[in-house]
Amino acid sequence: MILRFTLPFHTAWGQRLVVCGSEPALGSWNLAQALNLHYHPASGTWSQEISLPDEAAGTVEYKYILLDERTGNQDWEWGENRQVSYDGRQFGRIVLEDYWRAAAQPENELHTAAFTKALMRRPARPATKAAQPAARLADSVVRFQLAAPRVDSDHQLCVLGSDPALGAWDARKAVVLSDADYPTWTADVALEHPERTTQYKYGIWDPREKKILHLEAGDDRVISPSADRKTLRVRADEHFRYPTGHWRGAGVALPVFALRSRRGLGVGEFPDLKLLIDWAASTGLKMVQILPINDTTATHTWVDSYPYAAISVFALHPQYLNLDDIAEFQEAADRQELEKLRDEFNQRDFVDYEPVMNAKWQFIKTLYKQEKAKFLADPEFQKFRAEQQSWLVPYAAFSALRDRFGTADFSKWPAEFQTPQNLEQLTSEDQADFDEFGLHFFTQFHLDKQLLEAVEYARQSGVVMKGDLPIGIYRHSADAWTQPELYHMDQQAGAPPDDFSTTGQNWRFPTYNWEGMAEDGYAWWKQRMSHLSRYFDALRIDHILGFFRIWEMPGHSVEGLLGHFSPALPLHRHEIEQRIGWFDHSRLCEPYIRWHILTDIFKEQAEAVKNEFLDEASHGIFHLKQHLRTQRQIEEVFEHKIAAEPSNHDHYVWLRTGLYKLVNEVLFVPAEQADFYHPRITLPKTYSFRELDEHTRHRLHDLYNDFFYRRHEDFWREQGMVKLPAVRYATNMLICGEDLGMVPESVPGVMKALGILGLNIQRMPSDPKTEFGHPGAAPYLSVVSPGSHDMSTVRGWWEEDPTRTQRFFENTLGHWGEGAPYHCEPWVAREITLQHLHSPAMWAVFPLQDLLAMDSDLRRANPLDEQINVPSNPTHFWKYRLHLNLEDLVQEVGFNHDVQLLLNRSGRQRVY
């Protein structure tokens, strides 16, 4: 039996095509032994054939690869492995008529789980079968094969053509394709006149009306004549040509903790997601986006409200557990206490984290004791534990030991527990202290169960659940405890300064040991992504720039200004000397502190600050005292001062901030290698820079711009292309990257090549020369949004700077010569919403607060009460909660209808 590969493809000199696959003749997936294809200039196709066993049946998997002998590049075509099933008893020859599947095609992202599992999910019924059973007995057959994920669950794909077997262009006789291998559709057809040229097109078929709704646009597709006998021709066609252009959808964003329902215990819980999904589905929104939901319980205080400091990147947060869905309390007193606290907590306008969690843990422990025997015997739990044990056992051990020893900082635990040992034995059911660990098995099992139920509900409702992957891990976490070799525990991750935080951000997370992670093919990342795909069909990668380079600070920094990008190409001392004309370590690398700087920062307190915190090196030149040389040392000193004199808190914070500024007064930051240095970020804003001579300032400014904006572009592109593919292709989720801030030029190209959607926020445009971005300028493979959880809401932002708001009102909203209203009136919020809905971007996602801003009766009176996070405040309490019960929002018919009209008007409720 002969299997022939054919592929039309234009190559440049030095390029060639090969096919690699499961058969020995295709190299058995060894690229070095792949099958070489031959080029036929007359037809512009590449082809070659192999032999398969006669009278046998089976499946061949394969892929095409473009090899470039000039560069050594090996470009595998995009997508899953191709498959072709054969039966040598019917056919003696199979001809594969393929097309190259190019990466970075807009339609590729429609093959992700967001579309195949949710938006275009096939109905729970037997797969439709091709309408040509006689083809199985025919001498020669054409297999029509088309990957088309963008066909919703109420419709099917069909093929209509000139041959009588394809309906002879009679739309009533179109051949319906099978969705058994969705998103690939197939139909085997025995053409009545294979010796003639056959023209055909694909269409959208309505099975209820039994008619074609839309025939694809463009020229007819063509099958060339053939006199071959006993031949199967597999027409693996290019994508379906949709009549309505690109698919576009809209979604809503809200953290789970911010959800409010009557059955919640003072905080949003996983079952509440169903209410938000109901509202989204009823209004035509297609996505629900949430913040990270991992367990952050490190201190059992309100500090744990920060959702980006998880003690496990796998475990779910107990605050999201709904108690009623586990079991009813047997004791009436417990039932009464639950109802009492539910009424009390739900009357509050915010998430009162500590009392809510204290109550929830009390009830969880009661339910665990009550349900323990039944729970441990439950086959579902046994299956869950077996499947998830790689992270579940270490997490349960870590959580129990955290509570036993009163801290999540495992370096302070007794020596025998500082490194994990014999965890299976430690957490075994036959241990006397098993309940310490069993409590966490119990909690995670029910959290997983409730979240999976909400996820399946979303999929059945045609709504995509989009999760959030934090870029870092918490320093005192189960992950760091079990695999410290994967992280640089002596370093800290953060972000350089931006409009929201002028001193940068220090997240205090350890940075990743990428070299160590690469040794096992990024197994940790693949496990992490696989676990997230258990719950989500789309994912936002927080600070995706971290895969190119992360802002890294030494352990002694509190603020972010003394950091540097990692990896990077630091400057040698000789290079600095060559570029600026001299090098003096004390002048360039040590804090530049002069008397006039002290008076500028500390005003009338300058003399007192000098006496208590500084040593005078020479007249008017100062150094910080030895025990105050780093920001972390300063922080520790002032923690004691504030604890001793809480009434002077504000004054001490002011003093501490001023001393931090002195530490930051350097022009270069030492690199790990001796005699290598990084220019300090925002160097031109320092006193030290301003007081250099003009010639040196000019040269140093050129060096600074070259270092941050030119020197690393190729280097960082390589970093992204090494790390990101392992993460991107670990699952089939739709991936969106949060690419805001100081973005290297290479980032958009790498993201596009990998099919990762970018983020466009109007107030934070990627072009530094532009004050406001315009959603209409966003590329298709992107998400547009009026804001994020790290920003004020549209209403809050509107009132921050009336002068800037006026410019936005005129230049972006088009109200030339009009005065902007002081408050963001509902009609203004509506205009901003519509502007985003009309964007060409694949997704427009709105914080729920910004949608409610369009209705004066539904939004809060004070817009500041709607803000989720304040990035400039490192001790921000994450406590925002929706002021409306979701049950009531679902019943807001007028508002819901208005949202539907906006979606319809913008074309974001298209079926196809």
Backbone hydrogen bonds, N-H to C=O, Kabsch-Sander energy under -0.5 kcal/mol:
donor,donor_aa,acceptor,acceptor_aa,energy
2,I,92,G,-2.3
3,L,50,I,-3.0
4,R,2,I,-0.5
4,R,94,I,-3.2
5,F,48,Q,-3.4
6,T,96,L,-1.7
7,L,46,W,-2.5
9,F,44,G,-1.6
11,T,9,F,-0.6
15,Q,12,A,-2.1
16,R,67,L,-2.2
18,V,65,I,-2.1
19,V,35,L,-2.3
20,C,63,K,-2.6
21,G,26,L,-1.6
22,S,61,E,-2.6
26,L,23,E,-1.8
27,G,24,P,-1.7
28,S,23,E,-2.3
29,W,21,G,-1.8
30,N,27,G,-1.7
31,L,29,W,-0.8
33,Q,30,N,-2.0
34,A,31,L,-1.7
35,L,19,V,-2.5
37,L,17,L,-2.1
38,H,47,S,-3.0
40,H,45,T,-2.9
43,S,40,H,-0.7
44,G,40,H,-2.2
45,T,40,H,-1.1
46,W,7,L,-2.7
47,S,38,H,-2.4
48,Q,5,F,-1.6
50,I,3,L,-2.6
52,L,1,M,-3.4
55,E,88,G,-0.5
56,A,53,P,-1.1
58,G,86,Y,-1.9
60,V,84,V,-2.6
62,Y,82,R,-1.8
63,K,20,C,-2.1
65,I,18,V,-2.5
66,L,75,D,-2.8
67,L,16,R,-3.1
67,L,65,I,-0.6
68,D,73,N,-2.1
69,E,14,G,-2.9
69,E,67,L,-0.6
72,G,68,D,-2.7
75,D,66,L,-2.6
76,W,74,Q,-0.8
77,E,64,Y,-2.4
78,W,101,R,-2.6
82,R,62,Y,-2.6
84,V,60,V,-2.0
86,Y,58,G,-2.7
88,G,56,A,-3.9
90,Q,87,D,-1.7
91,F,87,D,-2.4
92,G,230,K,-2.4
93,R,230,K,-1.3
94,I,2,I,-2.7
95,V,232,L,-2.7
96,L,4,R,-3.3
96,L,94,I,-0.6
97,E,95,V,-0.7
97,E,234,V,-2.6
98,D,6,T,-2.1
98,D,96,L,-0.9
100,W,8,P,-0.6
102,A,100,W,-1.0
108,N,105,Q,-1.7
109,E,105,Q,-0.5
109,E,106,P,-0.8
110,L,107,E,-1.6
111,H,108,N,-2.1
112,T,109,E,-1.2
113,A,732,N,-3.5
114,A,537,D,-0.8
115,F,112,T,-1.4
116,T,112,T,-2.4
117,K,113,A,-2.4
118,A,113,A,-0.7
119,L,114,A,-2.5
120,M,115,F,-2.9
121,R,118,A,-1.1
125,R,123,P,-2.2
131,A,176,V,-0.9
135,A,132,Q,-2.0
136,R,133,P,-1.6
137,L,134,A,-1.5
138,A,134,A,-0.6
138,A,135,A,-0.6
141,V,231,T,-2.4
142,V,189,V,-3.1
143,R,141,V,-0.5
143,R,233,R,-3.3
144,F,142,V,-0.8
144,F,187,A,-2.9
145,Q,143,R,-0.5
145,Q,235,R,-2.1
146,L,185,W,-2.4
147,A,237,D,-0.5
148,A,146,L,-0.8
148,A,183,P,-3.1
151,V,149,P,-1.5
155,H,152,D,-2.0
156,Q,205,W,-2.4
158,C,203,G,-2.3
159,V,175,V,-2.4
160,L,201,K,-2.9
161,G,166,L,-2.1
162,S,199,Q,-2.8
166,L,163,D,-2.2
167,G,164,P,-1.8
168,A,163,D,-2.2
169,W,161,G,-2.1
170,D,167,G,-2.3
171,A,169,W,-0.9
173,K,170,D,-2.6
174,A,171,A,-1.1
175,V,159,V,-2.6
176,V,174,A,-0.6
177,L,157,L,-2.9
178,S,186,T,-3.6
179,D,128,T,-0.6
180,A,128,T,-0.5
181,D,184,T,-0.6
182,Y,179,D,-2.0
184,T,181,D,-2.4
185,W,146,L,-3.1
186,T,178,S,-1.6
187,A,144,F,-1.7
189,V,142,V,-2.9
189,V,187,A,-0.6
191,L,189,V,-0.9
196,R,193,H,-1.8
198,T,223,I,-2.3
200,Y,221,R,-2.1
201,K,160,L,-2.6
203,G,158,C,-2.4
204,I,214,H,-2.9
205,W,156,Q,-3.2
205,W,203,G,-0.6
206,D,211,K,-3.1
210,K,206,D,-1.7
211,K,206,D,-1.3
213,L,204,I,-3.0
213,L,211,K,-0.5
214,H,204,I,-0.9
216,E,202,Y,-2.9
217,A,241,R,-1.5
221,R,200,Y,-2.9
223,I,198,T,-2.9
224,S,222,V,-0.5
226,S,194,P,-2.3
232,L,93,R,-2.5
233,R,141,V,-2.8
233,R,231,T,-0.6
234,V,95,V,-2.7
234,V,232,L,-0.7
235,R,143,R,-2.7
235,R,233,R,-0.8
236,A,97,E,-1.0
236,A,234,V,-1.4
237,D,145,Q,-2.0
237,D,235,R,-1.7
240,F,147,A,-0.6
242,Y,240,F,-1.3
245,G,242,Y,-1.0
249,G,842,M,-2.9
251,G,844,A,-2.5
252,V,287,M,-2.5
253,A,846,F,-2.4
254,L,289,Q,-2.5
258,A,255,P,-0.8
259,L,256,V,-1.6
264,G,261,S,-0.7
266,G,264,G,-0.9
268,G,257,F,-1.5
270,F,320,Y,-2.5
272,D,269,E,-1.6
273,L,269,E,-0.6
273,L,270,F,-1.6
274,K,271,P,-1.3
275,L,272,D,-0.8
276,L,272,D,-1.5
277,I,273,L,-2.6
278,D,274,K,-2.5
279,W,275,L,-2.3
280,A,276,L,-2.6
281,A,277,I,-3.0
282,S,278,D,-2.3
283,T,279,W,-1.5
284,G,280,A,-1.1
285,L,280,A,-2.0
286,K,250,A,-3.5
287,M,250,A,-0.7
288,V,464,V,-2.8
289,Q,252,V,-2.9
290,I,466,K,-2.3
295,D,315,A,-1.5
298,A,296,T,-1.3
304,D,301,T,-1.8
305,S,302,W,-2.1
306,Y,303,V,-1.5
309,A,306,Y,-1.2
311,I,295,D,-2.9
312,S,295,D,-0.8
317,H,293,I,-2.4
320,Y,317,H,-1.9
321,L,318,P,-1.8
323,L,321,L,-0.6
326,I,323,L,-1.6
327,A,323,L,-1.4
335,R,331,E,-1.8
336,Q,332,A,-2.5
337,E,333,A,-2.3
338,L,334,D,-2.4
339,E,335,R,-2.1
340,K,336,Q,-2.3
341,L,337,E,-2.6
342,R,338,L,-2.4
343,D,339,E,-2.2
344,E,340,K,-2.1
345,F,341,L,-3.2
346,N,342,R,-2.1
347,Q,343,D,-0.6
347,Q,344,E,-0.7
348,R,345,F,-1.4
351,V,879,K,-2.8
352,D,350,F,-0.8
353,Y,351,V,-1.6
356,V,352,D,-2.2
357,M,353,Y,-2.8
358,N,354,E,-2.7
359,A,355,P,-2.3
360,K,356,V,-2.5
361,W,357,M,-2.7
362,Q,358,N,-1.8
363,F,359,A,-2.4
364,I,360,K,-2.7
365,K,361,W,-2.5
366,T,362,Q,-1.6
367,L,363,F,-2.6
368,Y,364,I,-2.6
369,K,365,K,-2.1
370,Q,366,T,-2.2
371,E,367,L,-2.8
372,K,368,Y,-1.2
375,F,371,E,-3.0
376,L,372,K,-2.8
377,A,373,A,-1.3
378,D,374,K,-0.6
378,D,375,F,-1.2
382,Q,378,D,-2.1
383,K,379,P,-2.4
384,F,380,E,-2.4
385,R,381,F,-3.1
386,A,382,Q,-2.0
387,E,383,K,-2.5
388,Q,384,F,-2.3
389,Q,385,R,-0.8
391,W,388,Q,-1.4
392,L,388,Q,-2.8
393,V,389,Q,-1.4
395,Y,391,W,-2.2
396,A,392,L,-2.7
397,A,393,V,-2.4
398,F,394,P,-2.8
399,S,395,Y,-2.9
400,A,396,A,-2.1
401,L,397,A,-2.4
402,R,398,F,-2.5
403,D,399,S,-1.8
404,R,400,A,-2.3
405,F,401,L,-2.6
406,G,402,R,-0.9
407,T,402,R,-1.2
410,F,408,A,-1.3
412,K,409,D,-2.2
413,W,410,F,-1.1
417,F,414,P,-2.4
418,Q,414,P,-0.7
418,Q,415,A,-0.9
426,L,422,N,-2.5
427,T,423,L,-2.2
428,S,425,Q,-1.3
431,Q,428,S,-1.6
434,F,431,Q,-1.6
436,E,433,D,-1.5
437,F,433,D,-0.6
437,F,434,F,-1.6
438,G,434,F,-3.4
439,L,435,D,-1.8
440,H,437,F,-0.9
441,F,437,F,-1.6
442,F,438,G,-2.7
443,T,439,L,-2.1
444,Q,440,H,-2.3
445,F,441,F,-2.3
446,H,442,F,-1.9
447,L,443,T,-2.3
448,D,444,Q,-2.5
449,K,445,F,-2.0
450,Q,446,H,-2.4
451,L,447,L,-2.5
452,L,448,D,-2.5
453,E,449,K,-1.7
454,A,450,Q,-1.7
455,V,451,L,-2.6
456,E,452,L,-2.5
457,Y,453,E,-1.9
458,A,454,A,-2.1
459,R,455,V,-2.3
460,Q,456,E,-2.4
461,S,457,Y,-1.3
462,G,459,R,-1.4
463,V,458,A,-2.8
464,V,286,K,-2.9
466,K,288,V,-2.8
466,K,464,V,-0.6
467,G,465,M,-0.5
467,G,538,A,-2.4
469,L,540,R,-3.1
473,I,510,P,-0.5
474,Y,310,A,-1.0
477,S,475,R,-0.8
478,A,311,I,-3.3
481,W,477,S,-2.1
482,T,478,A,-2.2
483,Q,479,D,-2.3
486,L,483,Q,-2.0
487,Y,484,P,-1.7
488,H,511,T,-3.5
489,M,487,Y,-1.1
491,Q,488,H,-1.6
492,Q,553,M,-2.4
493,A,509,F,-2.4
494,G,551,W,-1.7
495,A,505,Q,-2.1
498,D,501,S,-1.7
501,S,498,D,-0.6
504,G,501,S,-1.6
505,Q,495,A,-3.1
507,W,493,A,-1.9
507,W,505,Q,-0.6
508,R,493,A,-0.9
509,F,493,A,-0.6
511,T,488,H,-1.1
513,N,486,L,-2.9
514,W,512,Y,-1.3
517,M,513,N,-2.2
518,A,514,W,-2.0
519,E,515,E,-0.7
519,E,516,G,-0.7
520,D,517,M,-0.8
521,G,518,A,-1.8
522,Y,517,M,-2.4
526,K,522,Y,-2.2
527,Q,523,A,-2.5
528,R,524,W,-2.3
529,M,525,W,-2.8
530,S,526,K,-2.4
531,H,527,Q,-2.1
532,L,528,R,-2.0
533,S,529,M,-2.1
534,R,531,H,-1.0
535,Y,532,L,-1.5
536,F,532,L,-2.2
537,D,465,M,-1.8
538,A,465,M,-1.5
539,L,734,L,-2.7
540,R,467,G,-2.4
541,I,539,L,-0.6
541,I,736,C,-3.3
542,D,469,L,-2.5
542,D,540,R,-0.8
544,I,541,I,-0.7
544,I,738,E,-1.2
545,L,738,E,-0.6
546,G,543,H,-2.4
547,F,544,I,-2.0
548,F,545,L,-1.6
549,R,545,L,-3.0
550,I,566,S,-3.0
551,W,494,G,-0.8
552,E,550,I,-0.8
552,E,564,H,-3.2
553,M,492,Q,-3.0
555,G,490,D,-1.0
557,S,554,P,-2.0
560,G,503,T,-2.1
561,L,503,T,-0.5
563,G,560,G,-1.4
564,H,552,E,-2.2
566,S,550,I,-2.3
571,L,677,Y,-3.1
573,R,675,D,-2.3
575,E,572,H,-0.5
576,I,572,H,-2.1
577,E,573,R,-2.5
578,Q,574,H,-2.3
579,R,575,E,-2.3
580,I,576,I,-2.8
581,G,577,E,-1.7
588,L,584,D,-2.6
589,C,585,H,-2.9
590,E,585,H,-0.5
590,E,586,S,-0.8
592,Y,665,E,-2.5
593,I,591,P,-0.9
594,R,592,Y,-0.5
595,W,620,G,-1.2
597,I,594,R,-0.7
598,L,594,R,-1.9
599,T,595,W,-2.2
600,D,596,H,-1.5
601,I,597,I,-2.2
602,F,598,L,-3.1
603,K,599,T,-1.3
605,Q,602,F,-2.5
606,A,603,K,-1.7
609,V,605,Q,-2.5
610,K,606,A,-2.7
611,N,607,E,-2.2
612,E,608,A,-2.1
613,F,609,V,-2.7
614,L,609,V,-0.5
614,L,610,K,-1.5
615,D,623,H,-3.4
617,A,615,D,-0.7
617,A,621,I,-1.9
618,S,621,I,-1.4
621,I,618,S,-2.4
622,F,593,I,-2.1
623,H,615,D,-3.0
625,K,613,F,-2.4
628,L,625,K,-2.6
629,R,626,Q,-0.9
632,R,556,H,-2.2
634,I,630,T,-2.0
635,E,631,Q,-2.8
636,E,632,R,-2.1
637,V,633,Q,-2.1
638,F,634,I,-2.3
639,E,635,E,-1.8
640,H,636,E,-1.4
641,K,637,V,-1.6
642,I,638,F,-2.7
643,A,639,E,-2.1
644,A,640,H,-2.1
645,E,641,K,-2.3
648,N,645,E,-2.1
649,H,646,P,-1.5
652,Y,648,N,-2.5
653,V,649,H,-2.4
654,W,650,D,-2.0
655,L,651,H,-2.4
656,R,652,Y,-2.9
657,T,653,V,-2.4
658,G,654,W,-1.9
659,L,655,L,-2.2
660,Y,656,R,-2.3
661,K,657,T,-1.7
662,L,658,G,-1.4
663,V,659,L,-2.0
664,N,660,Y,-1.7
665,E,662,L,-1.4
666,V,664,N,-2.8
667,L,588,L,-2.5
668,F,588,L,-1.7
669,V,678,H,-3.5
671,A,676,F,-2.9
676,F,673,Q,-1.6
677,Y,571,L,-2.9
678,H,669,V,-3.0
680,R,667,L,-2.2
681,I,561,L,-0.6
683,L,680,R,-1.2
685,K,682,T,-2.0
686,T,683,L,-2.0
690,R,686,T,-1.8
691,E,687,Y,-1.6
692,L,689,F,-1.8
697,R,693,D,-2.5
698,H,694,E,-2.3
699,R,695,H,-2.0
700,L,696,T,-3.1
701,H,697,R,-2.4
702,D,698,H,-1.8
703,L,699,R,-2.2
704,Y,700,L,-2.6
705,N,701,H,-2.4
706,D,702,D,-2.4
707,F,703,L,-2.4
708,F,704,Y,-2.3
709,Y,705,N,-2.1
710,R,706,D,-1.6
711,R,706,D,-3.2
713,E,710,R,-1.0
716,W,712,H,-3.4
717,R,713,E,-2.0
718,E,714,D,-2.1
719,Q,715,F,-1.7
720,G,716,W,-2.4
721,M,717,R,-2.3
722,V,718,E,-1.2
723,K,719,Q,-2.2
724,L,720,G,-2.2
727,V,723,K,-0.9
727,V,724,L,-0.6
728,R,724,L,-3.5
729,Y,725,P,-2.6
730,A,727,V,-1.0
731,T,728,R,-0.6
734,L,537,D,-2.2
735,I,733,M,-0.6
736,C,539,L,-3.1
737,G,757,L,-3.6
738,E,541,I,-2.6
739,D,737,G,-1.2
743,V,741,G,-1.5
747,V,744,P,-1.5
749,G,745,E,-0.5
750,V,746,S,-1.9
751,M,747,V,-2.6
752,K,748,P,-2.4
753,A,749,G,-2.2
754,L,750,V,-1.6
755,G,752,K,-1.1
756,I,751,M,-3.1
757,L,735,I,-2.5
757,L,755,G,-0.5
758,G,781,L,-1.5
760,N,783,V,-3.1
761,I,759,L,-0.5
762,Q,785,S,-0.9
764,M,761,I,-1.9
770,T,767,D,-2.0
773,G,762,Q,-2.8
777,A,774,H,-2.4
778,A,775,P,-1.5
782,S,780,Y,-2.6
783,V,758,G,-2.5
784,V,843,W,-2.5
785,S,760,N,-2.1
791,M,788,S,-1.7
797,W,793,T,-3.1
798,W,794,V,-2.1
799,E,795,R,-1.0
799,E,796,G,-0.6
800,E,797,W,-1.3
801,D,797,W,-0.7
805,T,801,D,-2.7
806,Q,802,P,-2.1
807,R,803,T,-1.6
808,F,804,R,-2.3
809,F,805,T,-2.9
810,E,806,Q,-2.2
811,N,807,R,-3.1
812,T,808,F,-1.8
813,L,808,F,-2.0
814,G,810,E,-0.6
815,H,809,F,-2.2
816,W,814,G,-1.3
818,E,815,H,-1.6
825,E,823,H,-1.6
828,V,825,E,-1.0
829,A,825,E,-2.2
830,R,826,P,-2.1
831,E,827,W,-1.7
832,I,828,V,-2.2
833,T,829,A,-2.2
834,L,830,R,-2.7
835,Q,831,E,-2.2
836,H,832,I,-1.6
837,L,833,T,-2.4
838,H,834,L,-2.1
839,S,836,H,-1.3
842,M,780,Y,-3.0
843,W,782,S,-1.7
844,A,249,G,-1.6
845,V,784,V,-2.3
846,F,251,G,-2.3
848,L,253,A,-2.1
850,D,847,P,-1.2
851,L,847,P,-1.2
852,L,848,L,-2.6
853,A,849,Q,-1.1
854,M,851,L,-1.7
855,D,852,L,-2.1
858,L,855,D,-1.0
859,R,855,D,-1.9
865,D,862,N,-1.4
866,E,863,P,-1.8
867,Q,864,L,-1.1
869,N,789,H,-1.2
873,N,870,V,-2.4
876,H,873,N,-1.5
878,W,876,H,-0.7
879,K,877,F,-1.3
881,R,349,D,-0.6
882,L,258,A,-2.9
886,L,260,R,-3.0
888,D,885,N,-0.8
889,L,885,N,-1.9
890,V,886,L,-2.4
891,Q,887,E,-0.8
892,E,889,L,-1.3
893,V,891,Q,-2.2
896,N,892,E,-2.7
897,H,893,V,-2.5
898,D,894,G,-1.9
899,V,895,F,-2.1
900,Q,896,N,-2.2
901,L,897,H,-2.3
902,L,898,D,-2.1
903,L,899,V,-2.3
904,N,900,Q,-2.7
905,R,901,L,-2.7
906,S,902,L,-1.6
907,G,903,L,-0.7
907,G,904,N,-0.8
908,R,903,L,-2.4
910,R,907,G,-0.6
